[in-house]
Amino acid sequence: VFKRINTGLSTAGEQYLYYMLHRPMTQPEYEHQQALIQLVSDETETRCKLQQILCRIGRYRPVDLTGILNNQYFSPLWLAVYSLLALLFPLSLILTLLFGKSCLWLLLTSLIVNGLLHEYRTHRCEREIQTVNYCVGLVQALHHTQKMRHPILDKHLANTYPHLAKLRSLLRIGPVLPTTQNDITSMIMTVLLLDLIFFELLKKRLAKHHAHFSATHEAIGQLDAAIAI
């Protein structure tokens, strides 16, 4: 049954649909989900708007939320290392401009060390970065849903929106952007390790606000599962 009706657009929807089929719901849970199903069934335009929002999240099955949301998962060590090395590059550039060739070695060392570290850590943390971006995508999806200002949806999500307010910092930082393109922006992000710094900051906030994110994950899952059914 799960395979036949699993047409959700996100991993959260897929997980919640599986949860619905394998665990008996309480009466309030059942009534809440039935109301969502009825809403997306009756209002085609609303369903299409929600599908457009949810399709941006996508399915990422290797996602490991238990690790990302664990306070012990975050260590300030790498954030400190990235920040110090990021400061080293502009400092070495200024010293080279002031004192000439005598400080050129410091600039070259900074370029090489930061470039190699960036390549190693982005490859090593690729799965975690994708998981963090998935989490940011869920928060963005709930934010866009709130911006629809649909009275019935707002009523169903009224208990979730306060959790979203605690996750505004994730929206300000945004997802970790890839640096695979050979443009100036990617080069700057690589040398200054900006994507890795943002990655660590996002991990820190997800670990700190894990309860608020869990509520967001469940709300998006309920919406996606309702559309699938």
Salt bridges, closest charged atoms under 4 A:
GLU14 OE2 - ARG59 NH1 3.43
GLU14 OE2 - ARG61 NH2 2.60
GLU29 OE1 - ARG23 NH1 3.66
GLU43 OE1 - HIS150 NE2 2.73
GLU45 OE2 - LYS49 NZ 3.57
ASP195 OD2 - HIS118 NE2 2.74
GLU200 OE2 - LYS203 NZ 3.47
